[in-house]
Amino acid sequence: MDSVDIRGFWQLIEEARGSGPEGVAARASAVLARREPGEIVAAQRGLWALMAASYRSSLWAAAYMINGGCSDDGFDYFRGWLILQGRETFERVVADPDALAELPAVRAAVAQGEDLDGEEALSIAWQAHLAATGAELPPRSFSVRYPELDQAWNFDFDDKGEMRRRLPRLAALYGG
């Protein structure tokens, strides 16, 4: 994917985050809807490039622990939530999923027994294009190729001992 698409998407997220951590996806979509359709499609490409970059077994294991399980769709929604946290957090967590234990939002989710889900992030460009043009995103306006998952993380995520060994800070936070 074009790094311009990714940079533009991060700028969009940072602009939307400027008003606070709630409602980021809706604000991003509203901002994006005021742009040219080509920019909206570029944002969609940027989003899915980030989704591919975060498609990692270690992050899936962390999402599994945080949300008490994690299906394919659940992992997409979790990564949507992570993207809405902003570039710095996204990059730090993709590099070290155990760093999630340090995030105030994760600690709050533990205290409140909530899942971390950002499904709305996945439709930012979709909603913006619909609002701007009255039409859905053009067919084949983006594609995503997920990398192969790391086979070193191919174990039962319900194995508490293995999760404690691989994600010690998260395991401590979640009582594992």
N, C-alpha and C positions, 0 to 999 in steps of 0.2 A: 504494500500500500504506500501511497505517496505520503511522505512526512508532512507535507503542507496540509493534507486532510486532517492528520492527527493534531498538528499544531493549532489549526483552526478550531477543531473540536474542543481542545483544552481551553482555548481562549473563550469559547462559548460557555463552557462549564464554569470557568472562573468568573465571568461576568454574571452568570446566574447565581453563583454562590455569594456574590457581593451583598446580597440582601438577606443572607442567613442560610442556615443549613436545611431548613424545611422548604419544600416546594421548588427545589432546584430544577427538576425535570420540566415542570410546567413553565417556569420562567425561561429556561433555555429554549423551549419550544416556541414560546411567544416571541423571544428575541429573534430566533432563526426564521420565523414566519415573515418577518419584515425584510428578509434578504431575497436575493435572486434565486430562482429555482435551482440553478447550477450549484450555488453555495449550499443549498439544503441537501442536495445529493452528495456533495463533498463531505458534509457533516455526517451523513449516513455511512459513507466509506470510512471516515475517521473513527466513528463509533465501533464499527465491526473490526477494524484493525486492532483497536484496543481489546475487544472481546477475544480476538485470536491471541494477542500477546499475553492475555491473562488466563488462557486455557492451559492450566498446569495442574498436575496431580496433587502437588503439595498444597496449592490453594484450594483445590476441591476438598482435600482432607480437612483443612481448616474450616471451610464452609459447612462441611458435614458436622463437625464438632459444634460449631456455633449455633447452627439451626436444628440440631438434633436429627440429622439426616439431610440428604441433599440429592434430589433427582437431577436428571439432565437439565430440565427447565429450571429447577431450583438453583442450579449452579449458574445458569445464565442470569437469573434475577439477582443472585448474590453479587456477581461481577458487575451488574448494572448499579447496584448499591455502591460498590467499591468505586466505580467511575465517578459517581456523584459526589464522592468525598474529595475529589480534586486530584490533580496530577501528582503532587508531592506524596500524598498518602498512597495513591495507586502504585506509583513506582516503588515506594518503600515496601509495601505489602506484597507485591508480585515478586520482588527479590527475596523477601523473608516473610512468608505468611504468618509465622509465629509473632511477628510484630503487631498483628491485630490485637493482641492482648493489651497493648499499650494505648489503644485508641479509646477516648472517652465514650464514643458512640457504642463501642463493643461492650464496655463496662456497664453502660446504662442498659443495654439490651439484656445482659446477664441479670442485672438487678430487677428488671421488669419482666423477665421471662419472654422476651420478644425475639422473633426472627429478624434477620437482616435481609431485606428484600427490596430491590430497586427495579422491579419490572417496568415501571414507568420510564426509566432511562432508555429502554430499548425502543421506545416509540417517539423519542424526541423529534427526529427528522420526519418520521411518518406523519405525526400530527402537524408539524410545521408546514410540510408540503401540502397537506390537505387544506389547512387554513389559508395558505398563500395562493393556491391555484384551484382549489376545489376538486383536485384529483389526487389519487394515490401516487406514491413514488413510481416512477417509470419501471417497467419490468427490466430486470437485469441491470439496475442502476448501481448495484454493488454485488460483490461476492465475498465470501469468507472461506478461507482454508485454515482449518484448525491444525495445529501441529500434532504429532503423535504424543500421547501421554507418556510420561516417564514411568517405565516399567519397574523402576526401583521403588515406586510408591504403589505398586499393584498388590495391596494387601487389604484385608478386611478392616474398614474404618471403624468397626465396632470393637476392634482389639484395643482395649484401653491401654495396655502396656506399651504397645507399639506407638499409639498416638502420644502417650506421655513422653516416650523417647524422642519422637520426631518433632513434636510441638509442645515442649514443656511449659512454656508460659501460658499458652491457651489452656492446656490441660489443668494447670493449677487454678486458673480463673474459673474453669467449668467444673471444678471438683473432681477431675479425672485423676 
